[in-house]
Structures are given as structure tokens and as C-alpha cells.
Amino acid sequence: MAERLPNASAFMEGVVNSADDAVVIYNRDESIISWNRVSEQLLGYSAHEILGQSIVTLIPPTRLDEEREALDRIAQGDTISD
């Protein structure tokens, strides 16, 4: 029987912060809600600067349509694999 995590939020934060890759998490309204140290190093924003900002801040204008399409697909229950 699997044990339940005492605090899933703290566990997830630990996973994000220990990742060797940039991890950016944002919600449906496109606000960035999680940002790890690798993201800071690679993308140049501190967590203080970027949390609460729109994910659009990080996406080149020429790729915004792709992001919108991916979000629409996710909202419909599709999986994005690339």
C-alpha cells in the first residue's frame, strides 16, 4: 500500500528545486507560480522578479501561437509530448 505524502505541496517544491533542468510552472491564467534556481540561471530572472508574471514574458512573440494551441489541447484533455 502506497503511503500518502504528508504535504504534497512541499514534496513538489522539493522536486522542482532539486531538478537539474529549468522548471517553470504556470496556471491556466498563464501566471508563473513556480520557478527553480536553474530557471534563474538559464533565463535570467530571479523568482522574486518572475513569479506572478505571465508565461508570455518568456515566450518569443513568433512562438505565442504554439503556446496557445498547446494550452487549448491540454484544456481539452490531450497530451503534449514534444
C-alpha positions as CSV (number, residue, x, y, z in Angstrom):
1,M,0.0,0.0,0.0
2,A,1.4,3.4,-1.0
3,E,2.0,5.9,1.7
4,R,0.3,9.3,1.3
5,L,2.5,12.3,1.2
6,P,2.1,14.4,4.4
7,N,2.4,17.6,2.4
8,A,2.2,17.2,-1.4
9,S,3.0,20.8,-2.0
10,A,6.2,20.7,0.0
11,F,7.2,17.5,-1.8
12,M,6.5,19.0,-5.3
13,E,8.5,22.1,-4.3
14,G,11.4,19.8,-3.3
15,V,11.3,18.0,-6.7
16,V,11.2,21.3,-8.6
17,N,14.1,22.8,-6.6
18,S,16.3,19.7,-6.9
19,A,15.8,19.4,-10.7
20,D,18.9,19.8,-12.9
21,D,16.8,21.5,-15.6
22,A,14.8,24.7,-15.7
23,V,11.3,24.0,-14.3
24,V,8.7,26.7,-14.8
25,I,5.1,26.0,-13.7
26,Y,2.2,28.2,-14.5
27,N,-1.5,28.1,-14.1
28,R,-4.4,28.4,-16.5
29,D,-4.4,32.1,-16.4
30,E,-0.8,31.9,-17.5
31,S,0.7,33.3,-14.3
32,I,4.0,31.7,-13.3
33,I,3.6,30.0,-9.9
34,S,6.9,28.1,-9.5
35,W,10.4,28.8,-10.7
36,N,13.6,26.9,-9.8
37,R,17.2,28.0,-9.4
38,V,18.2,26.5,-12.8
39,S,15.4,28.7,-14.4
40,E,17.1,31.7,-12.7
41,Q,20.5,30.8,-14.2
42,L,19.2,30.0,-17.7
43,L,16.5,32.6,-18.1
44,G,17.9,35.5,-16.1
45,Y,15.0,36.3,-13.8
46,S,15.0,35.8,-10.1
47,A,12.0,34.1,-8.6
48,H,11.1,37.4,-7.0
49,E,11.0,39.1,-10.4
50,I,9.1,36.4,-12.4
51,L,6.6,34.8,-10.0
52,G,3.1,36.1,-10.8
53,Q,4.2,37.3,-14.3
54,S,2.7,35.9,-17.4
55,I,4.4,33.0,-19.1
56,V,4.2,35.1,-22.2
57,T,7.2,37.0,-20.8
58,L,9.4,34.0,-21.6
59,I,7.9,33.1,-25.0
60,P,9.2,34.7,-28.2
61,P,6.4,36.5,-30.0
62,T,6.9,34.3,-33.0
63,R,6.0,31.2,-30.9
64,L,3.0,32.5,-29.0
65,D,0.5,30.8,-31.3
66,E,2.2,27.4,-30.5
67,E,1.8,28.1,-26.8
68,R,-1.9,29.0,-27.2
69,E,-2.5,25.9,-29.2
70,A,-0.8,23.7,-26.6
71,L,-2.8,25.2,-23.8
72,D,-6.1,24.6,-25.8
73,R,-5.1,21.0,-26.4
74,I,-4.3,20.5,-22.7
75,A,-7.6,22.1,-21.7
76,Q,-9.4,19.5,-23.9
77,G,-7.6,16.6,-22.2
78,D,-4.9,16.0,-24.9
79,T,-1.3,15.2,-24.0
80,I,1.6,17.2,-25.4
81,S,4.7,15.0,-26.0
82,D,7.0,17.4,-27.8
